[in-house]
């Protein structure tokens, strides 16, 4: 899994926070057990569900970190890659996107995943190239104006 350094740090921070919640959740379970009959104890059920979520997410994040390959934008490379900032002429409008990994994706702020239809179409292309982008509404053409 290709990640930016920023994304990897974000994942590590979430993992650290979740590991810190383990004691808190265990304490909730201990307190809920004191209420008696566990079969009708919603506090116990909620705490167990949270524990399941926390442990599952810890496992998922640990796996992501183990498989992570940190990539950085190589300034000398003119091809589009993760970390590139690309300006396109898309249907007569100039739009700019930063290509990021899926965990950093935020289309509203111009950050699109390299796994998205637009991001996938741009990888390994360069300034001046024309790209075809497969979208739910059909195929769209775009011209690459600038790559940073």
N, C-alpha and C positions, 0 to 999 in steps of 0.2 A: 504494500500500500504506500503510494507516494504522498507525503505530507510536507507542508512547509514547516519551518522551525517554529513559527508562531502557532500553528495548529497543534504540533506535538506538545508544546508547552501548555496549551489550553487543555489537552487531554490529560496530561500529567497532573495539572491542577485539579481537574474534576476527580481524578482517581484519588488524590490525596484527601479531598473533601469527603468523598464517599467512605474512605477507610476511617476517617474521623467520626462518621455517623454510625459506625458499627456499634460502639459502646452505647450510644444514645438509644439505638433501636433495641439492643439487648436489654437495657434498663426498662424500656417500655414493655417489653415482653414479660420481664420479671414482675413488674407492677401489675400488669394485666392478669397474670396467673393467680395473683392473690385475691382476685375478685371471685374466684370459685369456678363453677361449672364452665369449662372451656368451650363446650358445644354451643352455648348461647352467649358467648362473650365477644361482643363486637370489637372491643378495644384490643383483645388478644388477636383476633382475626386481622385487624388493620395492621397491627405491629408485625405480625408474621408475613403479611403481604409486602410490607415495606422492606422487611429483612430480605425477602426473596428478590425484590427489585434491586436493592443495594448490592447484594452478592452477585446477581446476574450481571449488573452493569460493571462491577469491579472486574469480573472475569472478562467481559467484552473489552474493556479499556486496556487491561493488561495484555490481552492478545493483540490489540491494535498497536500498542507500543512495541511489543516484541517483533511484529512484522513491519513496522514503519521503516520507510526509507526516506530520509530527509533530503529534499531537493531544494536547490536555490537557483534563482535566475542567474544564468551565466551572461554577463554583460556583453561578451564577445559574440555570442550566438545570435544570429538574426532570425532564426526560426522561432516560431511561437511555441512556448512551453509553459509549464506551471510557473506562476509568478510574473508572466508577461502582462503588460498593459497594452491592449489592442484597441485601436480606433477603426471602426468599420463604417462604410457607406452602406446602410441597410435601408432599402426602399426609399432612397433619396434623403435619408436622415443620417447625420453623423452620430454614432453611439460609441461609447468607450466602455470596455470591460476589463477587469483584472481577472486573469485565470487563476483559480485557487483550487485546493482539494475540496472534496465534498463536505468536509466538516466545517469549512470556512465560508461556504457558499451563502451569499446574501444578495440575490438579484436586485433587490430594492436599492442597494448601495453600490451597484455596479460590479459586484463580485460574483462571477459565475464559475461553476464547477467545470473542470476539464472533462467530466463525465456527462455533462449536459449536452443536448443536441448542438448548441452553438459552440461550446468549448471543444467538444469532440471534433467538430468540423474544422476548427482552427489549428489544432495541434500539428506541429511540423510545417505549417505554412509560413509564408513570409510576406513582407510589405509588397503590395502590388498584386498579389494573388487574388483570384476570384474564387469564392467558395460557395458550395451548395449546402444549405442547411435544411435537414429534414425536421419539420415541426409537425405537431398534430394537425395543423391546418394545411399541410402540404409542403412542397419544396419552396425554399426562398433563396435568392442569390444575394451575396454580399461581396463587396470589394474591400480588401484590407488596405487602409489608408496609412496607418502608422503602427509600429511595434516598438515598445520600450522594454 
